[in-house]
Every structure is written in C-alpha cells, then in structure tokens.
Amino acid sequence: MVPMLKRSFIFVSLLAAIACPGDKVTPPAVTTIAKIGTDPTSVVAGASFGDSIRVRVADGAGHPKAGVSVAFAVTAGGGSVTPATVITDANGQAAAKFITGATVGTHIATATVAGLAPVTFTTTTTASSIFLTKLGIDPATVAAGASFGDSIRVRVADGAGNPKAGVSVTFAVTAGGGNVTPAIVLTDANGKGAAKFITGTTVGTNTATATAAGLAPVTFSISTISPTATVIGKVGADPASVAAGASFGDSIRVRVTDALGTPKAGVSVAFAVTAGSGRVTPTTVMTDANGKAAAQFITGTLVSLNTATASIPSDRGATPVTFSVTTIAATSALVWSSVSSGTTEVLNGVWGRSVSDVWAVGTRGTILRYNGTTWSNVSSGATETLYGVWGNSASDAWAVGTSGTILHYNGTSWSSVASGTTAPLSGVWGSSATDVWAVGGGTTGTLLHYNGTSWSTVPGGADTFFTGVWGTSASDVWAVGNTGYYYSGRTFHYNGTAWSSVPSGTFIPLYGVWGSAGADVWAAGGGGYYPGGIAHYNGASWSLSVSIGSAQYLLGVWGASASDVWAVGRMGTMLHYNGTAWSSASSGTNQDLNGIWGSRASDVWAVGGGGAIVHGTPRP
C-alpha cells in the first residue's frame, strides 16, 4: 500500500520508518499502556468529570494500537466508571467517565490491558456546597405589562452539579411594578423552579429576585417598551448567488414595526448563521428611528447553501426572518489542470527556482524535476520517504525525509549528507547557503541547522513534532507542528539566537507555514479530532482565521503576495485568499494535495497522492 499523504504520516507514520509498498511487516505486539493528561487535583464528592480518565495503547515502536480492549474499574473511594470496557480507536486511545464516590477522600480508578501493568488515576474529593443559579438570560426588552411565561427560572444544585429537589424558592418583584406568580415554588427533581413575571405597566426597568434560605439571591432585570412590536420583515431580496467566503455588506436587513406599521426604534434584533458555516457581524443590532437593523453576512468558504436569521424577543410573537444565499466557487486568477508526473508515488513537497526549474519529492526516495516542458524522474540514491525540498540556487538544493534523511543537490546529482539524527524530517528552509533549517519529529522534536559546513541539532523543540518551517531572514524564522495526544497546534519562533514557543491561537495541528512578511504569516492544518483551518500571525499574535470541514484538512500553504495566498489539503481541497477573505477553488483533482509552491502569481504548482501534480496558470 502506498504510504498516505504527507501530513497523515505526521499523525502516525512519521513516528516510524516508512515501509515500502509490498513489504510485509509483522506489527509489534502491544507493549505499553500510558495515561493521557494529568489527574484532577481535587473534585467535589460525587462529581462526574467527563472522559478524564484516558489512556493510549501502543506497540513497541510507539505505533498506536486500535481494537485493543481496555478495562476501567474503581479500586478505592467508591463511585463508578462508564463504560467499564472500551475498545481503543484508530489513535490507540480509550476513555471513560469517572464518577467519584459521595465520600470525601481519595478515589482511585484503573485502566487495564491484558498482560500489561494497569494505569492508575487518583483524585481527592472535597465536600460540596449548595448554589442557586439563574437559568437562561433575561430578555433584552419586553412590552410594558407583558407576561412572558416561566421565563424567570432557577436551579438549585450542589457543587458537583447534582440537582437538589424540594428546596423552597421565593420569587418577588423588587422594582418597576408588576408581579410574579406563584410567589413560592419548590424545586422539582431536576432542582428547577420557575415563575411567571408580569412586568409593570410603566416603561422602564423591571427587576425581580429569587431567594432560598441560606443561599445568595438571583436577580432578573428587564427593560420594558410600549407598545409591543409585533412585526419583523425582510428589507430587499436575497442575492441569487455569491462567491464562497464573500462578504456582501449590510445585505441582511429587517424592519420592525407595531401592528399598525409604525416603525419601532430600540428593538434588539439578533442575527445568527443557521447553515453554511459563515458568520454575521454584528450579531445584535438595535433598530434605528425607522425601525431598521442590518448586519454583514460573510458566507462560508465552501460551496453550499448559506442561511442566516434575524429575530426579536420571543414574547413579541414575531416569526424570525430567514435569509438564504447559495455560494459558488470564487473565480480566481488561475485555472488548475492536471499534469503528468510519470509516477504513482505520493508526492509530498514541491519547490523551484524558476518557471523552468522545479523539484518535487515523495515516497521511496522519489525526486522529480520540471524543465519548463515536462516532469522527469531524477535519481536520489535514497529509498526513504522524502517530505520537504528547498534550494538556494541551481547548484544548491536540499531534500529531507524519514530516518533523518538529508540529501543535497550540487548542480549535477543528489547525495546523502549526515544529519546526526534518525528522527523523521518533514520540512526544510533557509535564508542563504550557510543558514538552512530542517525540522521534524522524534521524542522531543527536531530542529537542525546547517552553517554551510555541517548539520547540528539546536535545542528548543520541547515536545513538538515539527512539520513545516519558513522565515523572512536569518533572525525571523517560524516552525509549526503539533504536540501531545490531541495534536494541539504549536508555533515556534527563532530570533537569530534561540527558539521560543509562541501561542498558536488554535488547537488544530499545523503542517505548512508561509508568509508575505514578518507581520503576515499563515499556517495551515487540521485533522484528527479537529476540522481543517488556517491560522494567521499579524506581527503580534496568532489566531484562527478560517475553519473548514473536518474531512478537508489542509497540508500546505504558499502565496505570491499578501493578497494572493493558496492553501491545499485532503481530497483536492484548495482555498484562495484575495487579501480580504478565503474562498474555495477547484483544484481539478480529488487526490490529497500535500504541498504547494509557485515561481510567481501566474505559475503555481501543487503535488499530492498517486503522483498527482496540478498546475495553476492564468485564466484564459
């Protein structure tokens, strides 16, 4: 079986040498079971703290073992775990919910795999307290004198969240007139109690409280208006279609009136996206003197039906307004077409020097070169999977891969260079012939530096599995990757002296990195438990810029400028950034795309599974 896409190996396959297609390998036996995360320091007695007892089962080579039965059991302190038996998933992980006993003290649970020493989870419980809390939020505005059902609601529970039934709760009006009924309520089996609040007839602020003996009171506050706004209507018509990811101004607009058509000012209108993964801004708008409110609707990045609603408080009896827009693929400056590569090997990385000198690397030591007309195979002298390629000139290029493989091209041929590591390497970039970085995995993350003479290990990787590297200069370099069992995204920066971790602003694993400047850097990623997405660095901090479907996570990013950036990933996923928003584009293939590079805005290459190569050229 041909090894999967470049970044999928980062999750599993990069942790060990890649087996050649056709090789028959006997999987190592299960040898380890390890705890994921740390035990809670203390919880309330009787508390349930989710899937917090979690383990990972692996073979002797560190590969996750799926389908292994893990038995969870309470061994001290009482309580329970559920389920008692869990089969490990594709990542070798299994988890159970631990509900501690009602007694204050030490509580212990274990996770066991046949033939292996059990893993122990220990937590200390504390006594619970009783709390009175408000359920829901107060309406923004209601009509003076209105009754809005059991909308003042409370819940009584202990510190572990267990409901307390039979507690007497007293409701009372404290400002604005009106009344509540009933005045005294006993909490039900769910610890809940509710009363009807009829506001006063005078326009203004109305407040009511809920109290229970020995507990802090809860206050409800509502502003009343008069008369009741009863109608919310759409202004204008929905656009027939827009480009995916487009923002089309204040095109979702409504008007709120009373029953006679008189506009109502000061009514809170809530805008929300209900389909298509886009967003609206702002989400809450007060109607103006003409009873109108509007929001900006930014559609999702994928081609689909996008809907948004506008609504006013439910007590007014008005039906929400729905806006529907169908998105279409954005028209980019390029059209993409498949180009014959002459191989079926998985291609993981691409880089070039000009329109007539481009390199691509992949599995089983595959190296291809484009001469401006066709792609052809070039002997690498290696059999390991290659993931990254970068060069400084026509006679100075580097390729990196599994087992610490580093190859150098001298203008005539490729040859192996000692790396000093056996860790898998997945990215390479440099600022000059004497300043080159290679990054990868291993037990602590791998950062290698080439000074023009030899490669050496540089500290600073912590527990990160690095997957991409890029920079603007010798003193401004970024490396991205993931860490831990949840593959949380990581970003590290090199300032010319040392590497340091910088908050990534996202949990998604990151694979590719590129920027137009030091204050405009993009990192693409996703997969595992997380959807695909793109993070952005603005010179001060990282934040998640866009999130897409979980199946279409992203593996590579490259741009020609700050307003012309491309990202590629699973199943031919391709996105384009025009300086304002990301939108989906057609790549012309359903193969996974692992890497992307261009010589200029009108000449861009992407490579991927099954020897796929697609070329972006100007639209006719």
N, C-alpha and C positions, 0 to 999 in steps of 0.2 A: 504494500500500500504506500503510495507516495506521501511523504510527510505533509501534514496540513499546512495552512498558511503561516506566514512568518510569525505573527503575533500570537497565534494559538499556541505555538511552541513555548511562548513566554510563560503561559499558564502552567503547562505540564511538560512538553517535550524538551524544552531548553534545559531542564534540570538534569538531563542525562544525555549521553551521545545519541545521535540520531541513527536508527537502524536503516540500512539500505533496503529499497524495495525488494521483496522476495526473500529477505533474510528471515529465518525462523528463530525467534528468540524465546527462550523459556522464561516467563515472568518470575522475578524473585518472589519468594514466599513472604507472607505478611510477617513483619518483624517488629513493628513499632505501633503503639497507640499513644497519642500525645494530646494533652489538654490544649484547647484553643482559648485564648484570653486568660483573664485572671478571675479568681473568686470574688464575689461582692464582699466588702469588709464587714458590713452588717445590714440586715434587713429586718423588717417588722415580723414578729412571730406570726406564722400562718400566711406569709406573703408568697405570691407566685411571681417569679421574676423571669418569665418568658423562657426562650430557648437559651438560657445562660449556662447550661452545662453542655459543653460541646467538645467533641474530640475529632481527631484526624487519624486515619489509619493509613500506613504507607508500607511499601516493601523495603527491602534492604538498600535499594538505590534511591530511596526518597520519593518514588512514584506513588501517587495516591491510589488506593485500592478500593474500587467500587464493589458493591454487593456483599460486603462483609457484615455479619450480624454482630451488633453491639448491644449488650445487656446493661441497662441502667437500673440501679437499685438504691434505696435509702438504707444506710447502715447505722445511723445514730441520730437521735433527736426527734424521730417521728416524721410525719409528713409523707409525701409521695412524689414519684416521678411519673411522667406520662409523655409518650408511651414508654413501656418498660423495655421494649426491644425495637431497635431501629436498624435498617439496612443502610450502609454508607452509600452516598451519592457518587456521581462521576468525579468529584473532587476528593473522594475518600472521607467525607465528613458526615457526622451524625450528631443530632442534638435532641435534647429532651427538656421538658418543663419541670423545674424543681419547685414543689410547693412545700415550704418548711412546716414543721410541726407547730402546734399552738403554744408549746412551752418555750420560755425564754432560755437560751443557752446555745450550745454548739450543735450544729446539724451537719451531717455528713452523707454524701451520696457517692456512688462509684460507677464507673463505666468499665465494662469488661469485655474482652475478646478472647475466645477460647485459646488457651495455650500461652497467653501473654499476661504479664502483671497488670492488675487493674489500675485505672487512673482515679484519684480521689479528689472530690470537691468539698470544701469546708467553708461554712459561713456561720456567723454568730448572729442570733436573733435578739431583738430588743422588744420591750413592751409597746403595745400600740396605744394611740390616743384617738379620741373621737372628734370629728370635724363636721361642720355644717357648711356646705358649699352650694353656690348657685349653679343651676343647670341652664345652658344656653346663654344667649346675650340679650340685653334689653333692646326692644325696638327703637329705632332712631327717632321716629315721630309717629304719633297716632292722632286721630281726631279727638278733640276735647269731648269728654263724656263717653268715649268709646269703651266697650268691653272687649278684651282680646283673649278670652278663654283662659285656660290654665297656663298662662304664659309666665306667671311668676312661680318658678319651680325650684325646689331644693332637694339635696340628697344628704343623708347622714351616713357616715361610714367611718370605720376605724382607719388607723394609719396604714394598714395593709390593703385598704380598698374594699374591705368586706362590709356590705350594707348592714345598717342597724335598723331593724323593724321596731314599730311600737313607740317611737320617740315622739313626744308632743311638740309640735311646731306651731308657733303663734305668728299669724300674719297681721300687719297693721299698716294703715296709711299714715305717713309722717309729714307730708307736705303736698299742697295742691288740691286738696279736697278729694272727693270720690270715696270709694270703699272697696274692701276685699271680702270675698265670701268663698268658703267659710273662714272664720277668723282663727279657728284652731283645727289642726289636721294631725292625725297620727301617721307616721311613715309606714309605707307598705313593706312587703317582703323584700323589695329592692332598695329599701332605705329612702324612698322618694315620697315627697309631699308637694301638693300644688294647690293654688287658689286662683280664683278669677279676680282680676284687678280692673275695676271700673274707674277710669280717670275722672277728675273733676271737670266741670263744665267751663272753667276759666282757662284760657290759653296760657300756657306756661310750663313750669317744671313740676312733675308729679313724682313723689317718691313713696315707696313702701318698704317695710322691713320684714324679715323672717327671723324669729328668735327661738332658741331652745335653751332650757336651763343649763347653765354652766358652759355654754358654747358662744363663740363670737358671732354676732348677728350678721346677716347678709342684707345688703341694700339694693333695691331696684329703682332705677331712675329713668323717667320717660318724659320727653317734651311733647306737648300737645299742640295741634294746629286746628284751625277751623276755616271753612267747612271741610269735610272729608274729601280727599282727592280720590276719584273713582275710576278714571280712565288713563291708561298709558298707551300711546300709539306710536308706531314707527314713522319717522320722517324720511321720505325718499324711498328709493328701491335698492335692493341688494345688488352689488356688482355681479355680472354674469359669471365672470371668472377672473382670477388674478394669479400672478406668479407665486409659487410656493415660497413662503417666508417673506412675502411682501407686506409692507405697511401702507394702508390706503387711507391715512388721515382720519378725520372725525367722521367716518362714513357710517358708523352705527350711532344713530341719533334718535331720540324719542321726545315726545311732548306729553306732559302730564296736565290734565285738566279736571275740573269738577264735572258733575253730571250735566251742567248746562254749557260746557265747553269753555268755561273761564279758566285761563292758564293758572297753574298753581306754582308759585315760587317756593323755594326752600324745601322741596321734597327730595329725600335721599333716593337716588337711583343706583342700583347695584348692577354692574356689568360683569359677566363671567363667561369664560370659554367653556363650552359643553362638549365639543368634539373637535379633533384635528390637531391638538397639542400646541396651538399657538397661545397668544396672550392678549389681554386688553389692558390699556393704561389710560387714565387711572381706573381703578376698579369701582370706586364710589364717587358719584358726582351729584352735587345739589342742583336742582333745576333753577334756571335763571328767571328773570322777571317775566319772560314769555313762556315759562313752564318747560323749557327745553334743557336737555342734557345730552352730552355727546362724549364718546370715547374713541381712542385709536385702536383698531383691531389689526394685530400683526398675526398673520396666518402661520400655521405650522410649516416646517421645512419640507415635509413630504407631500406628494401629490395625493389629495384626498378631499372629502367633504369637511369643511370647517364650519362650526356653528358657535354662536355666542348668544347670550340672552341679556335682556335688560328687565329688571323687576323693581317694584317698590314694596314697602312693608305689606305683609300678607293681610293685615287687618283691613286694608282698604278695598279688598275684594277685586283687585285688578289682576287680570291674567298677564303673565310675563310676555314680553315681545321677543321673538326669535329672529336672528339674522343668519342666513345661510350663504356660504360662498364656496364654490368649487375651485380648488387650486390646480394649476397646470405647471408643468416643468418650466422653470425660468429659462429664457433664451440667453445663453452665454455667448461670449465672443468666439468660442471654439466649438467645433463639431468633432466627436470622437469616433474613431474607426479602428477595427482590429487589424493588427499587422502580424504576419507570420514570423514566429521566433525560431522555428526549426527544432523545437524541443517540447517535451511534455513535462519536464521537471518544473517544480514550483519555483517561481522567481520571487525573491524577497526584497531586493534593493536595486535602485537604479540611480545613476549619476553620470554626468557627462561634462565635457569641456567645451563643446560647441554643437551646432546642428548636425555636424558630420562626424562626431566622435563621442559616442555614448556607450556606457557599460551597464550591464545588468548581471546580477549574481543570484544563485539559488542552490537547490539541493544537490547532493552528490558532487560538490565542487564545481558546479556549472558556472561558467563565465561566458557571457555573450558580448559581442561588440557590434555597434552600428556605425557604418562608414558613410552615412548620408543617403544610402540606397537600400541596403539590406542588412539584416542581422546575421551574424555567423558565430559559430562556436570557437572559443579560444581555450587552449589547454591551460588548466590551472595547476596541474600536478597534485591536486588535493581531492579527497573523497568526502570531506566533511561538508555539512550544510553551511552555506555562506549566507549571511543576513544583511551586511552593510557594505557599501562601497563609496569611496570618496577619493578625490585626487587633487593635486596641486598644480600639475602640468601634464603635458603629453608623455613625459617620461618619469612621472612620479604619482602613482596611484596606489591605494590600499584597499584590501577587502578583508573582512573579518567574519568569523563563524564559530561553530561549536568546537569544544575541546581546546579552547584558547587559540584557535587557528588565526594567524595573521599572514596574509600574502601581500607581496609588494611587486608592482609593475615598474620596470626600469626603462620602458620605451620599446623593449624588444620582447620580453617574456615575463611571466609571473613566477615568483619563487617564494618559498616559505621563509618566514622570519621568526625568530624566537620571541615569544611573548612573555614567558616567565609564569604562565598560568595555564590551567586546564579548564578554567571556567568558560562557559559559553559566552561569546561576544556577539552583540547584536547591533551595535551602531559605531560609526567612525566619522570623525570630522576634524578639520584642522584649520588654523589661521594662516599657516605657512608650512614650508617644507621641514622646518625644525620645531614645529609646535602642532602636534597631532594627538587627538584623544580617541581612545577606543573604550567602550563601556559594555557591561554585561552583567551576568548573574554570579552565582556562587553562594557560599554560605553567608557572606557579609556584603555582597555587591562588589562589582569590579570596576575600578577606574584605572586605566592605563594611560601613560603619557610617553610620547616619542619626542626626543630632543634633537633629532637629526642624526643621532648615532645609534641609540638603542631604546627599547621599551622598558618602562619600570612602573611598578604599582604605586598609586598615590592613595593615601587614606582619605576617608570621608564618605564612603558609601553606606555606612550603617547597615541596616537590614534590607536595603533596597535592591530589587532586581532591575537594573537599568536596561532600557530598551531603545533609547534614542539620545542623540547628542547634537547640539548645534550652537553656534555663537556668532557674535559680531566681530570679536577681536580676541587677542590672547588673554585679555583681562575681563572678558564678558562672555562666559560660556554657560549654557544650560544643559543639564542631563535630566531625563524624565524616566519614570518607570512605575513600579508598584511594590507593595510590601505586605507581608502578613498573609494569613489565610483568606482574607477578604479582598486581597489585591487592591488595597487602597492606593489611590494615585499619589505619586511623590514627585517633587520637583527640587532639584539641587542647583545651586549657582556657584560658579568659580570666578573669583575676583582678581585672578592673576597670582594669588598667593595660596588660597585654600578653598576647599569646597565646603559649603554650608547648606543645610536643609532650609527650604522656603515653603511655607504653607501653600498647597496646591489649589485650595479652594474647591476641591471636588474629591469624592470617594472613588470615582471611576479610575480603573487602571489606565495609565498613559503610555503610548507607544511611539508616536512620532512627534518631532518638535521642529519648528521653523519660525523665523521672524523676519520682518522687514527692517527692524531697528531694535535697539535695546529696550525701547518702551512700547514695542508692538510685537509680541511673541505669541504664537499659537501652539497648543499641544493637543493631539487627537488621541482618542482612546475609547474604552468601554469594554463590555464583555463580562463573563462570569455572572455575578448577581446584578450587574448594573447595565443600564442602557448605553448606547453609544453617545459620545458627546465631544465637545471641543472646549477646552479651557483657554482663557486669554490672560496675558500679562500686560498691564498698561504702564509699566515702569515703577509701580508702587506695590501692586499685589496681583495675585492670580484669582480668577473667578470663572465659574462655569458659564460659557457664553451661549451654548445651544445643546439641547439633548434630543436624540432621535430614538427610533425603535430599538428594542433590545437585541434583535437579530442582526441589525445593520451597524455593528460597532465599527469604529474607524481605526485604521492602522498606519496611515501615512498622511503627511501634510507638507505642502510646498506652495510658494507663491512667487509671482513676478513683481508684486508691489503691495503696498498696504491695502489697496483696493482691488486686488486680483489674487485671491488665495484659493487653493484647491485642497480638498481632503478626500481620501479614498478609504475603502474598507470592505467588509464582508459582502459577498454576493453581488459584486459590482457596484456597491454603493459609492456615489460620488456627490460631493457637495461643493458649491462655489460661493465665495464671499466677494461682494462687489464694493466693499467699503462701508456698507450700511447694514446688510443682513445676509445670512446664509440661506441658500436655496438648493434644492436637489437638482441634479443634472443627469442626463442619460450618458452612461459610460460605454454603451454598446456591448456589454458583456455581463454575464451573471456569475463569472468566476470571481473568487475573492481577489481583491486588489490590495497588495501589501506595501507597495512603495510608489512614490511619485516624484518627478523632477522635471525641470524644463530649462532649456537654454535661454528662453525669453518667453514673453507672454503668448506668442503665436506658435510656440513649438514646445509641447509638453508631453512627457511620456509617463505611463503608469504600467506597472507589471504585477503579475499575480499567479494564481494557481493554474496548473495544467499548461504552463508555458505561455499564459496569456500576456500579450502586450497590446496596449491601446495607445493611439497617438492622437493628441489634440492639435488641430490645425484651424486656421481661420475659417469661419463660416462663409460659404460662397455668397 
